[in-house]
């Protein structure tokens, strides 16, 4: 049994303010409280005695948030129900206080100390309920929560016995994984449909065909940096993601860059190419009206989390980051932008807030949507104030990664920015910002040194935490553990999965949820720690020029996700006339000893609803053949989705591992 490190004196006064029995979402005892003298709050959800197996699961959000998030979830995303179904009690905290509201400039509080204190105290509550014992503890979190999960494991002793960090970044992730993508989005915005078509099944496979030199260079740069080409299918919806939160930090940490970019040799803006000059916009106007959240929503403007998005999830947590003061979220201006504007600053030129710079999420005609920032400045803006919309800083930020070449060679995706002798080909900034951001998130920068066991889950279509970064962390752990690596660490990739940890995907015909992978990882982790049962092997992969490449065969790929292939009339594409039937053949298999396939589902029209299901006897391999006739001329992408479950349980909502495959069917009109 592991012993814990010393108690944290900051959290030596736990206090419970609510202790009651609840029946929803499943029967459990609910304990809510905090630590006197701090802003830290926690919630503990404990199962009935007869279903408790001596463990707890603790989820860590990307940024400090509410301790009551789990109560909102149902179905597969129900963290409370999953934990209790796994013999565990569930624990979550507010991370010390919402977005820096924890009363200290010390990042270790939100990074791991508040979470560790709650974990320690939860054992006291559990011992009072179930009898004297030390519950095993397992922590998990994604994206920024992955930073914080790793920070907790690396900076505490005996608090947690294992961890499942997921969709994780490296110390060089921020802001670089965003800036390189935004540069490509700007340069390629009129070419992305063709790029998507090229990498779709039966599309020819050459996304560079027909591109100009500038466009080709932008696509090559972002691909070598690790952006998965197949993930461009979501180019209309991916936007800037969390970059508006990071942009203010960039300006504070390196304000000189935004002037040097336009004035100093070696930067793209010094002698701007035609596309950069074309896209630079600065126009003056006046404020007409300030819009509240309700007014903006009533006008159909994209403010805050959108319907169906969960608070605290890795794709949406940043939207809730900010001061809770009720400030306007958008401003109507006296004139519309003279061109396409994504990302810009609103510079206040007169009035009470004169001199303020407010970051913008987007510009929609004559309305600017405000990003997270200084609420006092926003509250000082009034109708009639002179303002300027200027995207010079946002354009400069898009190539910031070129000026952040790390001194170490552990980040080979930056080799594209080195001369043959290894020196950087572009001017370098005085600070490498990535480790500063990582340290602020986790309390320290990842070093690969931890006690216990860990399973990392990463997505092969991840656009935000580009997939090679999970391999980077595996390398750091190997530096520490050497030949003992496999005794303590696993890395599993999920194919056809994005960054977000929500059940619903933006396009279910292109992406699957990885929640089942997380859940199975937690269960496998607990067996590994408690019973010495080794989990399935690492996913087999190579990192080739920034891209993570996995084998096509399930037995060779390993990991735990099922592998599925689909053909139409024997290939990836078929061209037929209206009314002709095509034959779809799907084959799926699970890696050895990882479960059984329990469901096979079809989507033919692209709606993502998968209304057609096959009768499947749970098995390690399936082969399905189905005829299909398209309802009308057009291009279709029939999709098959398979679901595997470790115990072959087709009814449970938990630990269901999914994968999909697509083909192209082009239907022309029949000749009369």
Order of alpha helices (4+ residues) and beta strands (2+ residues): beta-beta-beta-beta-alpha-beta-alpha-beta-alpha-beta-alpha-alpha-alpha-alpha-alpha-alpha-beta-alpha-beta-beta-beta-beta-alpha-beta-alpha-alpha-beta-alpha-beta-alpha-beta-beta-alpha-beta-beta-beta-beta-beta-beta-beta-beta-beta-beta
